[in-house]
Amino acid sequence: MTLEDFTEFSADDDDAAADDPTADGTTAGDPAASDATTDGVASDGVAEQADSVETESPSSSGAFERYAVEAAGEDDGLGVISVSQGLRVAEDAEETTLRAFVTTGNRESVRLGKYLIVPYPDGERLFCRITGLEYAQEFRSDDATEIHARRQMRRDEFSERDYKFVAELEPMSVVYDDGDGDGDGDGGDGSKRRMTDRVPKPGAVVEEAADAAEIKTGLKIPADGVFLGHLSVGGETVTTAASPPTVDYRLNDDDENGDPLVFRHTLVAGGTGSGKTHASKNVLRQYLDADRTYEMDDGRAARMAVVQFDPQDEYAQMHDDNPEIDDAYARRLEREGIAHGGHDDTVALVPTTPTATYPGEGHRAERVAFTIPFSLVRDRPWLVAGSSLNDNQYAGLVTLLKRFFRDYGDDGTYDQFVTSLDDPALKEELHESGRVHEATFDAVKRRVRGVPGGVFDGDARPITELDHTLVRPGGLTVIPTYHLPTSRQKEMFVLAVSSYLIDDKLSNDPTSDRIKETPLTIGMDEAHNFLADADTVQARKVIGKFTEAAKQGRKERLGLFLITQDPQDIAESVFKQINTKIVLNLGDEDAIASVNIPTELAGKVPYMETGQMVVYSPDNSEPVELSGLPRCLTRHGS
């Protein structure tokens, strides 16, 4: 109970209450009369008059005379460090007790996740965030009473001063100035961070973190790098007093501070309508910036090439400008160092089959048709193995292919290979020699004939002759598969081209020097369709290839950029090599659990609006929440 729950009655008031009806028709004999009288106390009771000081001398009217009193100076910060329930920092987070009392006027602006600064006397600052908020009783009273409840139900306002408002804080780092001002990623102004090793003083003023460089230092965000979005808390962008007022989040892209994170691989996970394609385009656009280069083993600085597999025919739009970006918005992007606008060096490299026509109506990018030469199968038998061959049958397929290419060379076609399997003498010879059992031969023959028509040796240039078109320093190559009629055809084109790129990147004797010598990002939308973990020969071969690519990416300047709405379906051996996870809205609990982000951020994922994201990149920064750009940096959508 508070002071407002009490009132005084004179003898005259009691007599009047007994003789006259009350305002709601009850009398003093009615049990409700007592409640009515008590609840009828004026809303400006004793506790709410504490804003002014009254004299004890009554005026001629019998009222107390009031004198306005204002506190000298102004309040700074949100509140102060409290010791009422302990004050402790420890190596074990569960043993840390750090709480702040928040003053009445600041309570509406406080939110879970907000970043705060607590200064030490010597100028160092404790950087922390709010992990809990609670009201506590100001007085030793029980507010779960009939009188208090009914009184509150008849009031329009809530008296904050009757309760303590306490924020529980998680210390994240100690920020201090080293005075070098080298802008080396330590916040951009010479500030650095270390693990929390000091306890703040009782009563220290708690302030909202409002300096962009200090926030970046506290969260270990690089000062420069690839732009992903703006720091936010609870869906609201963090603002500062600087210009621009937002805090940009960037991925390390500098060889001097470790390997660029693009070569340690990226996952973008989000459900339908979450904005993952929009976000992916914006990130890829940064890698294609003319000023962005990467150091190669021979000392050259080369621009990135991006090859993007596109199941929905959306990424070739990156060739065109976004009409929603006006001059004012473009100037804002330039001030923040964000690359924008259509990328002129964009080519749609279109798979060709006799039964499919590529419309390509949503963009103005150049189009080049290609086909898969059957010679690619020589070193990649799994392309025609499908999913039904067992290990013995796969070994038989390898034997048959070796014999075929020995006889026909790299000019041998898929049709010639199928025809060769109709030779009964070949079947008998291999069976009698014990190399391929006749039942195994028949199984391989059936499976090879099941390859969709038109995938190999179509009426277009082979992909192996288009390596300079496929990989171009500073160029974006989009391989659309939306127009292909079957999922099997889409799978074969994607796996054939991606494996060709990976093999040349990892090989000491590549067939294409262009591929080997160019920094390369392979982007794969709907990655779960191609990198699912399954117990089949083809799946094991594919996963093994991509796992090796992920492990060797840093050395070979090869990055994987995987986009999916079902991250739980991606093979674990590939998934665990991914360093940067960009997670947008996901409604599936299994999907959220699979991305393995901190619990406090995972709980926000189902509630995030379009464009909101969580970034978990342990080698880059603390886990953070971001707001993506509201406008796509290139054309997006119809």
ChimeraX attribute file (.defattr): number of C-alpha atoms within 10 A of each C-alpha:
attribute: neighborCount
match mode: 1-to-1
recipient: residues
	/A:1	17
	/A:2	17
	/A:3	12
	/A:4	18
	/A:5	16
	/A:6	13
	/A:7	14
	/A:8	7
	/A:9	9
	/A:10	8
	/A:11	8
	/A:12	9
	/A:13	10
	/A:14	11
	/A:15	11
	/A:16	14
	/A:17	18
	/A:18	15
	/A:19	11
	/A:20	12
	/A:21	15
	/A:22	15
	/A:23	11
	/A:24	9
	/A:25	9
	/A:26	16
	/A:27	19
	/A:28	19
	/A:29	12
	/A:30	12
	/A:31	10
	/A:32	12
	/A:33	20
	/A:34	16
	/A:35	14
	/A:36	19
	/A:37	15
	/A:38	18
	/A:39	23
	/A:40	13
	/A:41	15
	/A:42	10
	/A:43	16
	/A:44	10
	/A:45	14
	/A:46	14
	/A:47	15
	/A:48	14
	/A:49	11
	/A:50	11
	/A:51	10
	/A:52	11
	/A:53	13
	/A:54	16
	/A:55	11
	/A:56	10
	/A:57	10
	/A:58	11
	/A:59	10
	/A:60	7
	/A:61	7
	/A:62	8
	/A:63	12
	/A:64	14
	/A:65	13
	/A:66	11
	/A:67	10
	/A:68	8
	/A:69	10
	/A:70	8
	/A:71	6
	/A:72	6
	/A:73	6
	/A:74	6
	/A:75	10
	/A:76	10
	/A:77	18
	/A:78	20
	/A:79	24
	/A:80	21
	/A:81	23
	/A:82	21
	/A:83	16
	/A:84	10
	/A:85	9
	/A:86	11
	/A:87	17
	/A:88	14
	/A:89	18
	/A:90	14
	/A:91	10
	/A:92	7
	/A:93	10
	/A:94	8
	/A:95	10
	/A:96	17
	/A:97	19
	/A:98	22
	/A:99	25
	/A:100	26
	/A:101	21
	/A:102	21
	/A:103	17
	/A:104	16
	/A:105	11
	/A:106	12
	/A:107	17
	/A:108	7
	/A:109	8
	/A:110	15
	/A:111	16
	/A:112	15
	/A:113	20
	/A:114	18
	/A:115	26
	/A:116	24
	/A:117	24
	/A:118	24
	/A:119	19
	/A:120	16
	/A:121	10
	/A:122	7
	/A:123	10
	/A:124	16
	/A:125	22
	/A:126	27
	/A:127	27
	/A:128	27
	/A:129	21
	/A:130	20
	/A:131	17
	/A:132	14
	/A:133	18
	/A:134	10
	/A:135	12
	/A:136	11
	/A:137	15
	/A:138	14
	/A:139	13
	/A:140	8
	/A:141	9
	/A:142	10
	/A:143	14
	/A:144	9
	/A:145	10
	/A:146	10
	/A:147	17
	/A:148	17
	/A:149	12
	/A:150	14
	/A:151	19
	/A:152	14
	/A:153	10
	/A:154	11
	/A:155	11
	/A:156	8
	/A:157	9
	/A:158	8
	/A:159	12
	/A:160	14
	/A:161	15
	/A:162	19
	/A:163	15
	/A:164	17
	/A:165	21
	/A:166	21
	/A:167	25
	/A:168	19
	/A:169	24
	/A:170	21
	/A:171	27
	/A:172	18
	/A:173	21
	/A:174	23
	/A:175	26
	/A:176	19
	/A:177	17
	/A:178	13
	/A:179	10
	/A:180	10
	/A:181	13
	/A:182	13
	/A:183	15
	/A:184	17
	/A:185	21
	/A:186	25
	/A:187	27
	/A:188	20
	/A:189	19
	/A:190	19
	/A:191	23
	/A:192	22
	/A:193	24
	/A:194	14
	/A:195	13
	/A:196	17
	/A:197	13
	/A:198	16
	/A:199	16
	/A:200	19
	/A:201	16
	/A:202	14
	/A:203	13
	/A:204	17
	/A:205	21
	/A:206	22
	/A:207	17
	/A:208	18
	/A:209	21
	/A:210	19
	/A:211	16
	/A:212	24
	/A:213	23
	/A:214	26
	/A:215	23
	/A:216	26
	/A:217	28
	/A:218	31
	/A:219	23
	/A:220	22
	/A:221	28
	/A:222	26
	/A:223	21
	/A:224	19
	/A:225	20
	/A:226	26
	/A:227	22
	/A:228	24
	/A:229	25
	/A:230	22
	/A:231	24
	/A:232	25
	/A:233	16
	/A:234	17
	/A:235	17
	/A:236	13
	/A:237	18
	/A:238	22
	/A:239	18
	/A:240	16
	/A:241	10
	/A:242	12
	/A:243	11
	/A:244	13
	/A:245	14
	/A:246	20
	/A:247	25
	/A:248	26
	/A:249	26
	/A:250	19
	/A:251	21
	/A:252	24
	/A:253	22
	/A:254	18
	/A:255	11
	/A:256	9
	/A:257	11
	/A:258	11
	/A:259	16
	/A:260	22
	/A:261	23
	/A:262	24
	/A:263	25
	/A:264	23
	/A:265	25
	/A:266	22
	/A:267	24
	/A:268	24
	/A:269	28
	/A:270	27
	/A:271	19
	/A:272	14
	/A:273	14
	/A:274	21
	/A:275	21
	/A:276	26
	/A:277	23
	/A:278	24
	/A:279	26
	/A:280	21
	/A:281	19
	/A:282	24
	/A:283	18
	/A:284	22
	/A:285	24
	/A:286	20
	/A:287	25
	/A:288	22
	/A:289	18
	/A:290	14
	/A:291	10
	/A:292	17
	/A:293	19
	/A:294	18
	/A:295	16
	/A:296	15
	/A:297	10
	/A:298	7
	/A:299	8
	/A:300	11
	/A:301	14
	/A:302	16
	/A:303	22
	/A:304	24
	/A:305	23
	/A:306	28
	/A:307	26
	/A:308	25
	/A:309	25
	/A:310	20
	/A:311	19
	/A:312	12
	/A:313	21
	/A:314	21
	/A:315	30
	/A:316	29
	/A:317	26
	/A:318	30
	/A:319	22
	/A:320	20
	/A:321	18
	/A:322	19
	/A:323	13
	/A:324	13
	/A:325	18
	/A:326	9
	/A:327	9
	/A:328	8
	/A:329	12
	/A:330	15
	/A:331	13
	/A:332	12
	/A:333	16
	/A:334	11
	/A:335	11
	/A:336	14
	/A:337	15
	/A:338	20
	/A:339	24
	/A:340	21
	/A:341	18
	/A:342	18
	/A:343	25
	/A:344	15
	/A:345	16
	/A:346	25
	/A:347	24
	/A:348	28
	/A:349	26
	/A:350	21
	/A:351	27
	/A:352	26
	/A:353	24
	/A:354	10
	/A:355	10
	/A:356	13
	/A:357	13
	/A:358	17
	/A:359	9
	/A:360	19
	/A:361	10
	/A:362	16
	/A:363	18
	/A:364	16
	/A:365	22
	/A:366	15
	/A:367	17
	/A:368	17
	/A:369	19
	/A:370	22
	/A:371	23
	/A:372	23
	/A:373	23
	/A:374	23
	/A:375	19
	/A:376	19
	/A:377	20
	/A:378	17
	/A:379	13
	/A:380	19
	/A:381	20
	/A:382	22
	/A:383	23
	/A:384	21
	/A:385	23
	/A:386	19
	/A:387	15
	/A:388	14
	/A:389	20
	/A:390	17
	/A:391	11
	/A:392	11
	/A:393	22
	/A:394	22
	/A:395	16
	/A:396	20
	/A:397	25
	/A:398	19
	/A:399	15
	/A:400	24
	/A:401	17
	/A:402	14
	/A:403	12
	/A:404	19
	/A:405	17
	/A:406	11
	/A:407	10
	/A:408	12
	/A:409	13
	/A:410	15
	/A:411	11
	/A:412	18
	/A:413	18
	/A:414	22
	/A:415	13
	/A:416	13
	/A:417	19
	/A:418	14
	/A:419	12
	/A:420	15
	/A:421	20
	/A:422	12
	/A:423	10
	/A:424	9
	/A:425	10
	/A:426	13
	/A:427	20
	/A:428	15
	/A:429	14
	/A:430	17
	/A:431	16
	/A:432	11
	/A:433	9
	/A:434	10
	/A:435	14
	/A:436	22
	/A:437	19
	/A:438	16
	/A:439	12
	/A:440	20
	/A:441	21
	/A:442	16
	/A:443	18
	/A:444	25
	/A:445	19
	/A:446	13
	/A:447	17
	/A:448	19
	/A:449	16
	/A:450	12
	/A:451	18
	/A:452	15
	/A:453	15
	/A:454	18
	/A:455	21
	/A:456	23
	/A:457	21
	/A:458	19
	/A:459	13
	/A:460	16
	/A:461	16
	/A:462	19
	/A:463	21
	/A:464	18
	/A:465	12
	/A:466	15
	/A:467	17
	/A:468	14
	/A:469	16
	/A:470	25
	/A:471	25
	/A:472	23
	/A:473	21
	/A:474	23
	/A:475	24
	/A:476	30
	/A:477	27
	/A:478	26
	/A:479	28
	/A:480	25
	/A:481	24
	/A:482	18
	/A:483	20
	/A:484	19
	/A:485	13
	/A:486	11
	/A:487	12
	/A:488	13
	/A:489	18
	/A:490	20
	/A:491	14
	/A:492	20
	/A:493	23
	/A:494	21
	/A:495	16
	/A:496	18
	/A:497	19
	/A:498	20
	/A:499	19
	/A:500	21
	/A:501	23
	/A:502	22
	/A:503	20
	/A:504	18
	/A:505	27
	/A:506	19
	/A:507	12
	/A:508	9
	/A:509	11
	/A:510	16
	/A:511	15
	/A:512	19
	/A:513	13
	/A:514	18
	/A:515	24
	/A:516	23
	/A:517	20
	/A:518	24
	/A:519	28
	/A:520	29
	/A:521	24
	/A:522	19
	/A:523	24
	/A:524	24
	/A:525	22
	/A:526	19
	/A:527	22
	/A:528	19
	/A:529	15
	/A:530	20
	/A:531	24
	/A:532	20
	/A:533	18
	/A:534	14
	/A:535	10
	/A:536	15
	/A:537	18
	/A:538	22
	/A:539	19
	/A:540	16
	/A:541	15
	/A:542	20
	/A:543	21
	/A:544	16
	/A:545	16
	/A:546	20
	/A:547	20
	/A:548	16
	/A:549	23
	/A:550	24
	/A:551	18
	/A:552	17
	/A:553	24
	/A:554	17
	/A:555	13
	/A:556	22
	/A:557	25
	/A:558	27
	/A:559	25
	/A:560	24
	/A:561	24
	/A:562	26
	/A:563	22
	/A:564	23
	/A:565	24
	/A:566	22
	/A:567	26
	/A:568	21
	/A:569	20
	/A:570	22
	/A:571	21
	/A:572	16
	/A:573	16
	/A:574	22
	/A:575	21
	/A:576	12
	/A:577	18
	/A:578	22
	/A:579	18
	/A:580	21
	/A:581	22
	/A:582	24
	/A:583	30
	/A:584	33
	/A:585	26
	/A:586	23
	/A:587	16
	/A:588	14
	/A:589	12
	/A:590	13
	/A:591	18
	/A:592	23
	/A:593	14
	/A:594	15
	/A:595	21
	/A:596	11
	/A:597	19
	/A:598	13
	/A:599	9
	/A:600	11
	/A:601	17
	/A:602	18
	/A:603	12
	/A:604	17
	/A:605	22
	/A:606	15
	/A:607	15
	/A:608	21
	/A:609	15
	/A:610	20
	/A:611	23
	/A:612	28
	/A:613	34
	/A:614	25
	/A:615	24
	/A:616	22
	/A:617	19
	/A:618	12
	/A:619	15
	/A:620	21
	/A:621	20
	/A:622	16
	/A:623	19
	/A:624	20
	/A:625	29
	/A:626	28
	/A:627	25
	/A:628	24
	/A:629	16
	/A:630	13
	/A:631	17
	/A:632	25
	/A:633	29
	/A:634	25
	/A:635	26
	/A:636	22
	/A:637	12
	/A:638	8
